[in-house]
Amino acid sequence: MASAVPFDWRTADRRLYLAAAIIFPLIIIIGFGRTYYFKQFTGTPALPTTLVHIHGLLMSAWVGLFITQVFLIRTKRAKVHMKLGLLGIALAVLILIVGFFTAAHAAKFGSPSAPPDIPSQAFFVVPFVDLLFFAAFFGLAIYYRKQLANHKRLMLLTAINFLPPAIARVPLPSLQAFGPLFFFGVPVVIMIAVIAYDTWQTGKLNRFLLFGSIALALSYPLRLMLSGTDAWMGFATWVTSWAA
């Protein structure tokens, strides 16, 4: 009788991360194409500040790095992947710093991309919490970099965390009319699908993927609830009072 072949999760999840490396940049391009990547062809307003342009370049670099890292692993170039990961740490720090000041500037002076019916300081809770989750997911991914199954799933969560701003800019008014139900709901559906597929493929539920997804999904309604409170408005006013 032939012995059972041991399960290899590295082979089982290749399709998941290949799909992520394709779908993630596609959503970013569709969402930001009209107002950023192809704006010279669409006639949209110029970027309000140099800071916004730097933020866009850094986030584009992060998307490119994510794709590159996936394909380095697929082509079994783990050493290059690890060396490039050092660049990823430096890039993540820049994203956090520039992202914070970009969001604070928009909260103080307003932004054409922000919802017109929501005070800018109230909306500041959305990018602020995005940055907190990015720091948490990426920090844990680096800490567990030797636990490859956990590292990969935490990095996948960093990508999902950045989807709502792009989804909210998808140029389909019929979908944008749903507001938070659309741009927060789509990532939740994606996370449920990823958890189901990953569990089916590996035969076990990854705790980092599960609890990270739950925390991120719960944060969406909590942000909306927090945004209009006196406590948040006081914090946002204090943070933005020294924004240039």
Summary of the structure (lengths in Angstrom):
residues: 244
radius of gyration: 19.0
end to end distance: 72.7
largest distance: 73.3
contacts: 693
relative contact order: 0.12
helix: 77%
strand: 0%
